[in-house]
Amino acid sequence: MPSSPPHSLPRNARERQLIAQEAARLIAESGIHDLEHARRKAAARLGIASEALWPRLGEIEQALREHQLLFASGSQPGALHERRESAAQAMQFLQAFQPRLAGAVLSGLATGDSPVILHLHCDDPDAVQRFLHEQRIPAEARTWSLRLAGHSSKQHYPGCEFAADGIAFELVVLPEDALRQPPVSTDDGKPLPRATLTQLRQLLAQEQR
């Protein structure tokens, strides 16, 4: 059910919804893929500095679902399916690194420019780059900031990004301990949703029903 009109809500709830809707618009229209970055930019645009008035990331996801239903119902499902298929192929290719799918491709919010985000697990941070080089896959090194379960703050983790068949991939290399202590949300400390290749294939099978 669509959210209530902002003007009909109490002030705090109204500001949270305005930020969520602006963040959803930024993600849909401005090529921003990170929910936290979209939330912060939306709040700045609206002049709402107090983080106590900001929406949870789940509220932004809901606003994005509503935005896609209104403006992208014809194209979004196809883009999502294409990225899930590509993610499955990549996870099979990278199976030695115990990949987990994360982000919008897993949540179902991916659009035509969303990257496939894969968490790989290896205690040798350079192993993935070497593997891609051996396979003659050009990739650009990057780092990501994530907080793992059991840690009090974010840490920087290496990885790389590349494109294949017009789809962007982001590979984040985490230590093997992250299989038991996975990345957590900065909002509530709960583990971020992630999927194995088997779970992704189950999602793809459900899409065919």
C-alpha positions in Angstrom: 0.0 0.0 0.0 1.4 3.4 -0.9 2.6 5.6 1.9 0.4 8.4 3.3 0.8 11.8 1.8 3.6 13.6 3.7 1.4 16.6 4.6 -1.0 14.3 6.6 1.7 12.9 8.9 3.2 14.3 12.1 6.2 16.5 11.6 8.9 13.9 12.5 7.2 11.2 10.4 6.7 13.6 7.6 10.4 14.5 7.4 11.4 10.8 7.5 9.1 10.1 4.6 10.3 13.1 2.6 13.9 11.9 3.0 13.0 8.3 2.1 11.1 9.5 -1.0 13.9 11.8 -2.1 16.5 9.1 -1.5 14.5 6.7 -3.6 14.3 9.2 -6.4 18.1 9.7 -6.2 18.7 6.0 -6.4 16.2 5.6 -9.3 17.3 8.6 -11.3 20.8 9.7 -10.4 22.7 6.4 -10.5 23.3 6.2 -6.7 23.4 2.6 -5.5 24.3 2.9 -1.8 21.3 3.4 0.4 23.3 5.2 3.1 24.8 7.6 0.6 21.4 8.3 -0.9 19.9 8.9 2.6 22.6 11.4 3.5 22.4 13.2 0.2 18.6 13.4 0.4 18.7 14.8 3.9 21.2 17.4 2.8 19.1 18.5 -0.1 16.0 18.8 2.2 18.0 20.7 4.8 17.3 18.1 7.6 20.5 17.8 9.5 19.3 15.9 12.6 20.0 12.2 12.0 17.3 11.4 14.6 14.8 12.5 11.9 16.3 10.3 9.1 14.5 7.2 8.0 15.8 3.7 8.4 17.3 2.1 5.4 14.3 -0.3 5.3 12.1 2.7 4.9 14.1 3.9 1.9 13.9 0.4 0.4 10.1 0.6 0.7 10.0 4.0 -0.9 12.1 2.7 -3.7 9.8 -0.2 -4.2 6.8 2.2 -4.5 8.8 4.4 -6.9 9.6 1.5 -9.1 6.0 0.3 -9.1 4.9 3.7 -10.3 7.6 4.5 -12.8 9.4 1.4 -13.8 7.0 -1.5 -13.6 7.6 -2.4 -17.3 11.4 -2.5 -17.3 12.5 -3.2 -13.7 11.6 -6.9 -13.5 13.5 -7.7 -16.7 16.6 -5.8 -15.5 16.4 -7.6 -12.2 16.2 -11.0 -13.8 19.1 -10.3 -16.1 21.3 -9.3 -13.2 20.3 -12.4 -11.1 21.2 -14.6 -14.0 24.5 -12.9 -14.4 25.1 -13.1 -10.7 24.5 -16.9 -10.8 27.1 -17.3 -13.6 29.6 -15.2 -11.8 29.1 -17.0 -8.5 29.7 -20.3 -10.2 32.8 -18.9 -11.8 34.1 -17.6 -8.4 32.9 -20.6 -6.4 36.4 -21.1 -4.9 35.9 -17.9 -3.0 32.6 -18.9 -1.4 30.6 -16.0 -2.9 27.5 -14.5 -1.4 25.2 -12.2 -3.3 24.2 -8.9 -1.6 22.6 -5.6 -2.4 19.8 -4.6 -4.8 20.1 -7.7 -7.0 19.2 -9.9 -4.0 16.6 -7.6 -2.5 14.8 -7.3 -5.8 15.3 -3.6 -6.2 17.9 -3.7 -9.0 17.4 -1.6 -12.0 19.2 -1.3 -15.4 22.3 0.3 -13.9 22.5 -1.6 -10.6 25.8 -3.5 -10.0 25.9 -7.1 -9.0 27.5 -7.1 -5.5 29.3 -10.2 -4.5 31.0 -10.8 -1.2 34.0 -13.2 -1.6 35.8 -14.9 1.3 39.5 -15.4 1.4 42.2 -14.6 3.9 44.6 -13.7 1.1 43.2 -10.2 0.0 45.1 -10.4 -3.3 43.9 -13.8 -4.4 40.8 -12.6 -6.2 42.8 -10.0 -8.3 45.3 -12.7 -9.2 42.6 -15.1 -10.2 40.9 -12.5 -12.5 44.3 -11.6 -14.0 44.9 -15.2 -14.8 41.5 -15.4 -16.4 42.4 -12.3 -18.4 39.5 -10.3 -16.9 40.5 -6.6 -16.5 39.3 -5.3 -13.2 39.9 -2.0 -11.2 40.9 -2.2 -7.6 38.6 -0.7 -5.0 38.0 -0.7 -1.3 34.7 -0.8 0.6 33.9 0.1 4.2 31.8 -2.5 6.1 31.2 -3.4 9.7 31.4 -7.1 10.4 29.5 -8.8 13.3 31.6 -8.6 16.4 33.4 -5.4 15.4 32.5 -2.0 16.8 33.3 0.0 13.7 33.7 -0.2 10.0 36.8 -1.5 8.4 38.2 -1.1 4.9 38.1 -4.3 2.7 39.7 -4.7 -0.7 38.1 -5.8 -3.9 37.6 -4.8 -7.5 35.0 -3.9 -10.0 34.6 -4.8 -13.7 31.9 -5.0 -16.3 30.7 -8.0 -18.3 28.1 -7.9 -21.1 27.1 -4.4 -20.0 26.6 -5.4 -16.3 28.7 -3.9 -13.5 30.2 -6.2 -10.9 31.5 -5.2 -7.5 33.6 -7.9 -5.7 34.3 -7.3 -2.0 37.0 -9.6 -0.5 36.3 -10.4 3.1 38.2 -12.7 5.5 36.9 -16.2 5.8 35.6 -15.4 9.3 33.0 -13.2 7.6 31.1 -16.4 6.7 30.4 -16.7 10.4 30.5 -13.0 11.3 29.0 -11.4 8.2 28.6 -7.7 7.5 25.9 -6.0 9.5 23.6 -3.0 9.0 24.8 0.3 10.4 21.1 0.9 11.4 20.4 -2.0 13.7 23.5 -4.2 13.7 21.6 -7.1 12.1 23.4 -9.2 9.4 23.0 -7.8 5.9 20.9 -10.1 3.7 23.1 -12.4 1.6 22.5 -15.4 -0.5 24.5 -18.4 -1.6 24.4 -19.7 -5.2 21.9 -22.3 -4.2 19.6 -19.7 -2.7 19.9 -17.5 -5.7 19.0 -20.4 -8.0 15.9 -20.9 -5.9 15.0 -17.2 -6.4 15.4 -17.6 -10.2 13.3 -20.7 -10.1 10.5 -18.8 -8.3 10.6 -16.1 -11.0 9.8 -18.7 -13.6 6.6 -19.8 -11.9 
